[in-house]
């Protein structure tokens, strides 16, 4: 069974230029489980200034059974 991972990267801009040395420009792993398929990521920004990333994760070896998983930042 293939393993899929969900990653994200925050890009910091200053006058429309990427700040290369920022800690926010790192690519980070979102999902904690690496078993099965982790697919269809989506991000939504919150009014509080944070954001939520959600994706579908395979529940079992049955490929038709997926859950919606999320991580709030």
MOCORRA-V320443 format. One record per pair of residues at least 24 apart in sequence whose C-alpha atoms are under 6 Angstrom apart, sorted by sequence separation. I is the first residue (numbers start at 1). J is the second residue. D is the distance in Angstrom with one decimal. If there is no record, write none. Layout:
{{I,J,D} {I,J,D}}
This chain:
{{6,30,5.4} {6,31,5.8} {3,34,5.8} {3,35,5.7} {3,36,5.2} {4,37,5.3} {5,38,5.8} {3,37,5.7} {4,38,5.1}}
